[in-house]
Amino acid sequence: MVKSLPIRWSRKALETLHDGLGYIARFNPEAAHNLRDSILSALEHIQEFPKAGRVVPEAGDPRVREVLREQFRVIYEIHPKELRILAVRRMERAPLEPKELE
């Protein structure tokens, strides 16, 4: 059996996800709910298989990875005892600046 790593969210990542889903929900609550479920499902998968996510090109660090769900990038860092969600970004935004991963 594969050990599942706990997830710790940065405050900014949680706020960004909440705001993005809230915006979508104003126009299409079902789409927001489905996207939320899709993101949570992806996170459950990476808890068991942390390296399943794509390495974030602009980070330059193999521990910093992402899962893509529709228009969102969920960026996380692999640590020995946990996964840290560093950022949630809309895909159409400019590449990440290193300071955004702190």
C-alpha positions as a printed Julia matrix, in Angstrom:
102×3 Matrix{Float64}:
   0.0    0.0     0.0
   1.26   3.48   -0.9
   1.51   6.0     1.92
  -0.68   9.07    1.42
   1.05  12.39    2.18
  -0.93  15.11    3.92
  -1.5   18.35    2.04
  -0.81  21.79    3.49
  -2.2   24.78    1.59
  -0.68  28.24    1.54
  -3.22  30.89    2.47
  -2.78  32.61   -0.91
  -3.35  29.37   -2.86
  -6.57  28.67   -0.94
  -7.81  32.21   -1.44
  -7.06  32.12   -5.16
  -8.87  28.81   -5.61
 -11.84  30.01   -3.56
 -12.06  33.26   -5.52
 -11.76  31.51   -8.89
 -14.43  28.94   -8.07
 -16.65  31.68   -6.64
 -16.39  33.65   -9.86
 -17.3   30.61  -11.96
 -20.18  29.77   -9.6
 -21.8   33.16  -10.2
 -22.38  32.16  -13.82
 -22.49  28.36  -13.62
 -22.68  26.76  -10.14
 -22.58  23.24  -11.56
 -19.38  23.94  -13.5
 -17.75  25.36  -10.36
 -18.77  22.29   -8.36
 -17.47  19.93  -11.05
 -14.17  21.8   -11.3
 -13.77  21.72   -7.53
 -14.35  17.97   -7.52
 -11.88  17.51  -10.37
  -9.19  19.47   -8.52
  -9.78  17.55   -5.28
  -9.62  14.25   -7.16
  -6.3   15.26   -8.73
  -4.95  16.18   -5.29
  -6.01  12.82   -3.85
  -4.02  11.17   -6.64
  -0.86  13.19   -6.0
  -1.09  12.45   -2.27
  -0.31   8.85   -3.17
   1.84   9.55   -6.24
   3.52  12.93   -5.66
   5.72  12.74   -8.75
   2.71  12.24  -11.02
   2.43  15.98  -11.52
   4.36  17.82  -14.2
   7.54  19.64  -13.17
   6.84  23.39  -13.22
   9.1   24.7   -16.01
   9.71  28.16  -14.54
  10.56  26.8   -11.06
  13.69  24.9   -12.09
  13.23  22.46   -9.19
  12.05  18.85   -9.65
  10.25  19.01   -6.29
   7.95  21.78   -7.56
   5.2   20.24   -9.68
   1.73  21.0   -10.92
  -1.54  19.42  -11.84
  -3.65  21.04  -14.51
  -7.42  21.09  -14.33
  -9.32  23.04  -16.94
  -8.11  26.63  -16.6
  -6.22  26.14  -13.31
  -2.66  25.19  -12.43
  -2.32  23.8    -8.9
   1.37  24.11   -8.02
   2.79  22.06   -5.17
   6.12  21.18   -3.62
   7.07  17.69   -2.5
   8.48  17.41    1.03
   9.36  14.17    2.83
   6.31  14.27    5.1
   3.84  16.45    3.22
   2.85  18.18    0.01
   2.64  21.96    0.1
   0.24  23.69   -2.24
   2.18  26.82   -3.16
  -0.07  28.49   -5.7
  -3.2   28.2    -7.77
  -3.13  30.13  -11.05
  -5.22  30.53  -14.1
  -3.35  29.09  -17.07
  -3.66  32.17  -19.24
  -1.63  34.25  -16.79
   2.06  34.96  -17.34
   4.61  32.42  -16.07
   5.3   32.38  -12.36
   7.91  34.62  -10.8
  10.17  32.78   -8.3
   8.87  34.94   -5.43
   5.36  33.56   -6.04
   6.56  30.12   -4.98
   7.74  31.2    -1.53
